[in-house]
Amino acid sequence: MEGFLGERRKIIQPGSLKDPKLEDLKTRLTDWINTTLKPEHIVVQSLEEDLFDGLVLHHLLVRLAGMKLDVEEIALTAMAQKRKLGVILEAINRVLGLSKEDSQKWSVNLIHNRDLLSTLHLLVAIVKHFQPEMALPSNVCLEVIILENSQSKWKQKKTSMLKQACNDNKEKSRIDPIDELLKLEPQKVNTVKQAILHFVNKNMARMGLQVSDIDTQFSDGVILLLLIGQLEDYFVHLSEFYLTPSTNEEMVHNVTLALDLLSDRELQLYNVAPEAIDIVSQDLTATLTVLYALFKKYKYR
């Protein structure tokens, strides 16, 4: 086997590819991508073969983060595909807020060369960020042989990879994503807020309404009630709430009604559900907790 001095190569043990847990992980990730991108009529059949050119990754970024990049929709040549992948991976790393060590688990060349291990690492990282409650199989292992060219001889060692990446997801699923979000840099917080804002305005467009400020425009409960009605396909009768609330009591009434409606539908809220008075007081954590729960449940509609 030829190669330059210091070169490292990874070879997946063939028997490792038959592990039922690995097959389960690949199936869950494939189903998740297809559910996420169903509105775009994109269907992934093979993680290795269908993600290498950047098209699927770009559409995931648009759907999950509301971020559309200035790249060509379909790149036909290898050079164009790698150029597109470079832009997309840079954006993904930035949105996920990954350390340099984590982001080194994938690269343009690895993804473009259909490297299964790198593709799985990337997809698991995306799931952990955008879909923290999604169950992934635990203790998934890929047995890998690492070859290193030293003094014109190839030395090899065996190692297991991917296991920790999947197991970490179980622990993070118990963490309140809003608490974690607000600990990030303002730019990253704003990225998530813009994704939620895009989701809200897409669903409110039929009513001719638009939200520009998450921090303040939900405090009287009106838009929140109308949004719930749009998402649940029913009309909240005008006699049940104040369309133009003028007092704090009327705002609390509206928000309380909205929270009751969400409770009836068993909407998943993290930790302690926010109080109406918190949203009326324009508490950002309380407001984002409700909007994030709606976003997670209805974003694929």
Residue, then its C-alpha position, 0 to 999 in steps of 0.5 A: m500500500e503506497g502513501f506519503l510519510g505520516e499519512r493516516r487512513k481509516i478503514i471500517q471493519p466490514g463486520s462492524l457494518k452489520d451491527p444491528k445497532l448501527e443499522d438502527l441508527k442509520t434507519r432513524l437518521t434516514d427517517w428523520i431526514n425524510t420527515t424533516l424534508k418531506p415538504e421539499h419532496i426530498v427522499v434519502q435512501s442512503l446516508e453515504e450516497d445521498l449527502f455527499d454533494g451538499l444538497v440535502l445538508h443545505h435543505l436541512l439547514v434551511r428547515l431547521a435553522g431558517m438559514k438559506l445560503d448563497v450556494e447553487e441548488i444543484a452542483l454537478t462537478a466535484m469541484a462545485q460540490k466541494r465548494k458548496l460543501g465548504v460553505i454549508l459545513e462552515a455554517i453548520n459548525r457555526v450554528l451548532g457552536l462546536s469546538k474545533e475538536d468536534s468539528q474535525k470529525w468531518s470535513v469537506n473531503l470526508i463527506h464528499n468521499r462518502d465517509l460513513l463515520s464522518t457522515l454519521h458524526l455530522l448527522v448525530a451532532i445536528v440531531k443533538h442540537f435541533q432534536p434533543e428529545m429524539a431517541l438514538p440507539s445507545n452504545v453504537c460502535l464502529e470498529v475502525i482500523i487506523l493506518e499510519n505511514s511511519q518510516s515507509k511502513w504502515k502501522q495499524k491500531k484498532t479503535s471504536m468510534l461513534k459510541q460516545a456521540c450517541n450516548d451523549n444525546k441521552e443525557k442532553s435530552r434532559i437539559d432544558p434547551i431554552d436555558e442552554l440557548l440563553k447561555l450562548e453568545p447573542q449571535k447564536v441566540n438570535t439565529v434560533k430566534q430568527a428560525i422561530l420567527h420564520f416559523v411563526n410568520k409562515n403560519m400567520a401569513r394566512m391571517g395577514l399578520q407578521v411578528s417582528d419582535i419575539d420579546t414583546q409581541f406575545s405578551d398580550g396573548v393575542i398572537l399566541l392564541l391566533l397562532i395556536g388556532q392556525l396550528e391546530d386548525y380551529f378558531v378561538h372564538l372572539s368571545e373567549f379572549y380580548l382581541t385588543p387587551s388594554t389592562n394587565e388583567e386582560m393580557v393575563h386572561n389571554v395568556t392563561l387561555a393559551l397555556d390552558l389550550l396547550s396543556d389540553r393538547e399535552l404540548q411538551l414543555y421543559n422543566v416547569a411550565p411558564e406562568a401567564i404573568d411571566i409571558v405578560s411581563q415579557d420574560l424571554t425565557a418563558t416566551l421562548t419556552v412556549l414558542y420553542a415547544l410549538f416550533k418542535k411540534y409543528k415545524y414539519r407542517 
